[in-house]
Amino acid sequence: MNPNKTDSEAYFEAFCQRNGFALLPVPVGADKTPDYTLTVGDTLIVVEVKEVQPTPDELESERLVAERGYGKAISRTAGKQVRKKIADCGPQLRTRTQGEHPGLLVLWERGRCAGLHTEPYHIGVAMEGFEQMVLTVPPIGSGESPSVVGLKHGGRRRITDTANTSISAVALLCVPGPDRMLLQVFHNRHAAVPLDHALLKSPEVAHFVVRIQPPHRTDWIEIA
């Protein structure tokens, strides 16, 4: 591993090399810049790579597991770390994409495909917001109880039709097995410049889009 690179950068470079994707690092400048550009045909994709680190409590729990066989109870807020990475990378991608190129945020959580902070649900609520129940409230005095008619997404979302639209997709890079890598790409339906899933085509790439079926919750579905 190159000591001058983070694990996330080294693994992403290795992933692109093994899949034949033309990747170039972006020279560091005075302004905030993304990490890479990835060129497929005539399309330039601007890429920012972010590592999701374990919290001190998680590290302590792992130490206890190794020492005594069980850890400690840990509280996590779904999507918290992904929301932070989205907020952090916004300026870098917005500066370079300029409304002309797709932007890709790549997350790395120690090579896990469903990490403690980066499983698809966490990515979904970070992008779309937490689910909220939609209730019907009967007339006062009717003796009837409120009933749930559906779910919708709302609070704490980091991506809307006016916010972070330079992020065309949020991806998770992982290592599911020996000599195997996987890039799970979760597309942003609000992207100013959508990422054509055909551009990143490989057995080691899986693409997902949000399925909205009111009054049910939204979820991710894989597209070919």
N, C-alpha and C positions, 0 to 999 in steps of 0.2 A: 504494500500500500504506500502511495506517495505521501511522505510526511507533510508536504506543503498543501495537501488537499484534505478536505473533510471526507469522512466515509461516504456521505451522500454524493459528493461530487465524483469520487473515484468509482463508485458503483454505477452512477448514471453514465459516466463516460464508457465504462466497460459494457453496459447494456447497449448503448448506441453503437459501439464498435461491433459487437457480436451480431447485431441486427441490421448492420449496413446503413445506419442513419448518419448523415453528414453533420457532425456537431463541431461547432467552433466556440471557444471561450471568448467572452467579451472583455476587452481590456478594461481594467479598473480606472475610472476617471474621477474627477472632482465631484461630479454629481452622482446620485444613486443610479447604478446601472444593473441590468440583469446579469445572470451568470453566463448564459450561452445563447447562441442562435443555432437552430436546427433547420437545415434546408432540405426540402423534399420537392424535386422538380423545380417549378418556378415559385414555390411558396416558402417563405421564411417564417419560422415559428420562433418566437422569443420565449426563452425558458429561464425560470428562476427555480433553483433547487434549495429546499429547506429541510433541515434535520429537526425531528421531533424528539426531544430528549426526555428521559424519565425524570420524574420529580424526586426531590430528596426522600419523601415518604416511600416512593416506589423502590428506590435504591436500598433503603433500609429494610423494607419488606423482603427484597431479594436476598439481602445478607442474612436475614433471620431464617429464610427458607433453607439456605445452604448450611446454616449453623445448626438449626434445630428441627428442620423438616416442615415448618409452617411459618407463614408470614404474619402480617398485621392487617387489620381492616383499613381500607383506603377509600376515601370519598373522591369521586371524579365528577366534573360537570361535563356532560356530553358536548363535544365540539369545541371546547374552550381553547385547546391548543391549535386546532385547525383555524378557528376564527382569528387567532393572533397571527398565524402565518399568512393568512389572506390579507390582513391589514398591513403587515410588514412588507409584503411583496408588491402591494399596489403601486407605489411610486416608481419602482424599478420597471415594472411592465408597462405602465402608462407612458413613461418617458420614451420607451423604445418602440412600442407597438404603434403609437400615434394614430390609432383608429384605422390602420392599414393592414396590420399583421395580427394573426392570432397569438395569444399569450398563454403559456402553460406553466402552472405552478406544480412542481414535482415534490412530493413529500417522501421522507425516508424515516422510518422508525425501527432502526436496528434490524432491518431486513424482514420485518413481519408483514404478512399479507392482511392481517386483521389485528392491528396493534391495539394497545391499551387506549390510544387517543386517535387512531386513524382508521378504525373500521368503517365500513360504508355508512352506517347510521350516523357516526360522528361527523363525517364529511357532509352528509345530507343536511343535518340540522345546522351546521356551520354555514352552509350555502343558502338554505331555504328557510331556516328558522325552526324553533321548537313547535311541536304539534299543539294545537289548541282545540279543545272540544267545542263543538257548536251545539247549543242546547235550545230546545223549545220550552218556553215557560208558559204553563197553562194559566188561565185567569185566576186571580186570587179568589179563594173560597170555593173553587171547583172540586177540591179534594183530589185532584190529579197531581202526579209528580212530574217534575221536569224530565225530559227524555233527550238522549243524545241522538242527533240527526246526522252527525258527521264530524270530521276533523279537518283542520286547516293548519297551515304553517304561519308562524308569526314572529314572535320576539327573538331578538339577538341574531338575526340573519345578517350576514356580511355581504351578500350579493343580491342586488335588486336590479330593476331596469334602469336605475340611475347611479348605482354604486358598484365599483369594482367590475365594470363591464369590460375592462381590458383583459380580464382573466377569462379565457375561452374555456378552460377546463382545469380541474384540480385532479392530479394523478398521484397514485401511491406506487412507489417502486419497491418491490420485495423480492426475496429469494425463497421460493417455496420448496426447494429441494436441491440436492447436489447437481451442479452444472445446469441449473435452471433459474431463470429470472422471469419476472412478470411485472408489467406496467399496467395498472388498472386506471383507466382514464374516465373521470366523471365529468360530463359535459355541462357547461353553464348555459341554461336556456335564455339567459339575459345578455349573452356575449355580444359586444359591438361587432366583433369579427368572429363568427363561429369557426371552430376547428373541424375541418372535414375529416371524419374518422378514417376515410380511405387513405389519408396521407400517412398515418401511422399503422401500417398493416404488417402484422407478424403473428406467428403462433404465440409469441410472448407478449402480446398486447391485447387487452380486453377493454372494450368501450361500453360505457353505460350512460343512459339518459334518464331523466326524471319522467316517471309516468304519473299523470294526474288524473284520478278517476273520482271526482266528487260524488258522494260525500265521503269517500274513503281517503285514507292518508296517502300521501305521495310515497313512491318508492322507486328504487333504481331497477331498470331492466337492461339486460345486455343486448347490444345490437351487433349484428354480423359485420 
